[in-house]
Amino acid sequence: MPTETDQKLLADALHRAFLVNIIAEAESHLEDEGFDSELEDNDMDSSSASSSDSSHESSLDEEMPSTSEAILNAIAELYSQ
């Protein structure tokens, strides 16, 4: 049975970490946006939702890269070697 190289093992670990972080970030984003409360409260005004989206987008421009972005950069660096 062939053994896997260190690079392959590292790439597999990074891929798994990426998937876990994408799920965690998506869940966090849904909580931040009040997704659960929106399901319970169908009376939410669409104009207030769009204004909160634009303020959230502007704050994203100022943030550091997410963990998943850092993992993708590490994967790219790994494959470029």
BALOBA-1460 file (C-alpha; in Angstrom, 3 decimals):
// residues 81
<rec num="1" residu="m" x="0.000" y="0.000" z="0.000"/>
<rec num="2" residu="p" x="1.533" y="3.353" z="-1.014"/>
<rec num="3" residu="t" x="2.237" y="5.859" z="1.721"/>
<rec num="4" residu="e" x="1.105" y="9.433" z="1.470"/>
<rec num="5" residu="t" x="3.645" y="12.224" z="1.317"/>
<rec num="6" residu="d" x="3.883" y="14.861" z="4.024"/>
<rec num="7" residu="q" x="2.594" y="17.408" z="1.509"/>
<rec num="8" residu="k" x="-0.490" y="15.290" z="0.772"/>
<rec num="9" residu="l" x="-1.181" y="14.778" z="4.495"/>
<rec num="10" residu="l" x="-0.845" y="18.507" z="5.139"/>
<rec num="11" residu="a" x="-3.078" y="19.363" z="2.180"/>
<rec num="12" residu="d" x="-5.757" y="16.936" z="3.403"/>
<rec num="13" residu="a" x="-5.622" y="18.433" z="6.907"/>
<rec num="14" residu="l" x="-5.890" y="21.954" z="5.499"/>
<rec num="15" residu="h" x="-8.863" y="20.962" z="3.327"/>
<rec num="16" residu="r" x="-10.668" y="19.500" z="6.352"/>
<rec num="17" residu="a" x="-9.893" y="22.599" z="8.419"/>
<rec num="18" residu="f" x="-11.177" y="24.792" z="5.593"/>
<rec num="19" residu="l" x="-14.492" y="22.942" z="5.433"/>
<rec num="20" residu="v" x="-14.973" y="23.091" z="9.202"/>
<rec num="21" residu="n" x="-14.231" y="26.823" z="9.228"/>
<rec num="22" residu="i" x="-16.573" y="27.549" z="6.310"/>
<rec num="23" residu="i" x="-19.397" y="25.861" z="8.213"/>
<rec num="24" residu="a" x="-18.546" y="27.720" z="11.429"/>
<rec num="25" residu="e" x="-18.323" y="31.068" z="9.620"/>
<rec num="26" residu="a" x="-21.652" y="30.452" z="7.867"/>
<rec num="27" residu="e" x="-23.351" y="29.599" z="11.156"/>
<rec num="28" residu="s" x="-21.842" y="32.665" z="12.798"/>
<rec num="29" residu="h" x="-22.972" y="34.854" z="9.908"/>
<rec num="30" residu="l" x="-26.512" y="33.506" z="10.184"/>
<rec num="31" residu="e" x="-26.538" y="34.237" z="13.919"/>
<rec num="32" residu="d" x="-25.145" y="37.748" z="13.330"/>
<rec num="33" residu="e" x="-27.832" y="38.452" z="10.767"/>
<rec num="34" residu="g" x="-30.549" y="37.183" z="13.112"/>
<rec num="35" residu="f" x="-31.571" y="34.359" z="10.791"/>
<rec num="36" residu="d" x="-33.226" y="32.404" z="13.605"/>
<rec num="37" residu="s" x="-35.264" y="35.400" z="14.756"/>
<rec num="38" residu="e" x="-36.288" y="36.176" z="11.169"/>
<rec num="39" residu="l" x="-37.825" y="32.738" z="10.863"/>
<rec num="40" residu="e" x="-39.850" y="33.333" z="13.998"/>
<rec num="41" residu="d" x="-40.776" y="36.933" z="13.171"/>
<rec num="42" residu="n" x="-42.182" y="37.222" z="9.647"/>
<rec num="43" residu="d" x="-43.070" y="40.910" z="10.171"/>
<rec num="44" residu="m" x="-39.520" y="42.152" z="9.432"/>
<rec num="45" residu="d" x="-39.433" y="45.187" z="7.159"/>
<rec num="46" residu="s" x="-37.389" y="44.578" z="3.988"/>
<rec num="47" residu="s" x="-36.072" y="48.159" z="3.964"/>
<rec num="48" residu="s" x="-34.493" y="47.716" z="7.386"/>
<rec num="49" residu="a" x="-32.946" y="44.443" z="6.227"/>
<rec num="50" residu="s" x="-31.310" y="46.088" z="3.231"/>
<rec num="51" residu="s" x="-29.911" y="48.949" z="5.308"/>
<rec num="52" residu="s" x="-28.378" y="46.518" z="7.789"/>
<rec num="53" residu="d" x="-26.830" y="44.587" z="4.897"/>
<rec num="54" residu="s" x="-25.075" y="47.667" z="3.542"/>
<rec num="55" residu="s" x="-23.642" y="48.583" z="6.942"/>
<rec num="56" residu="h" x="-22.435" y="44.991" z="7.395"/>
<rec num="57" residu="e" x="-20.734" y="45.024" z="3.976"/>
<rec num="58" residu="s" x="-18.794" y="48.198" z="4.756"/>
<rec num="59" residu="s" x="-17.485" y="46.701" z="8.003"/>
<rec num="60" residu="l" x="-16.298" y="43.601" z="6.101"/>
<rec num="61" residu="d" x="-13.933" y="45.724" z="4.017"/>
<rec num="62" residu="e" x="-12.051" y="46.753" z="7.159"/>
<rec num="63" residu="e" x="-11.744" y="43.286" z="8.721"/>
<rec num="64" residu="m" x="-8.734" y="41.017" z="8.589"/>
<rec num="65" residu="p" x="-8.917" y="37.907" z="6.397"/>
<rec num="66" residu="s" x="-11.105" y="35.171" z="7.807"/>
<rec num="67" residu="t" x="-9.691" y="31.894" z="9.024"/>
<rec num="68" residu="s" x="-10.949" y="30.143" z="5.901"/>
<rec num="69" residu="e" x="-9.188" y="32.717" z="3.707"/>
<rec num="70" residu="a" x="-5.967" y="32.157" z="5.644"/>
<rec num="71" residu="i" x="-6.325" y="28.399" z="5.151"/>
<rec num="72" residu="l" x="-6.898" y="28.880" z="1.418"/>
<rec num="73" residu="n" x="-3.746" y="30.990" z="1.261"/>
<rec num="74" residu="a" x="-1.829" y="28.230" z="3.052"/>
<rec num="75" residu="i" x="-3.165" y="25.639" z="0.599"/>
<rec num="76" residu="a" x="-2.176" y="27.839" z="-2.334"/>
<rec num="77" residu="e" x="1.311" y="28.270" z="-0.905"/>
<rec num="78" residu="l" x="1.593" y="24.525" z="-0.343"/>
<rec num="79" residu="y" x="0.672" y="23.730" z="-3.943"/>
<rec num="80" residu="s" x="2.925" y="26.448" z="-5.354"/>
<rec num="81" residu="q" x="6.019" y="24.803" z="-3.858"/>
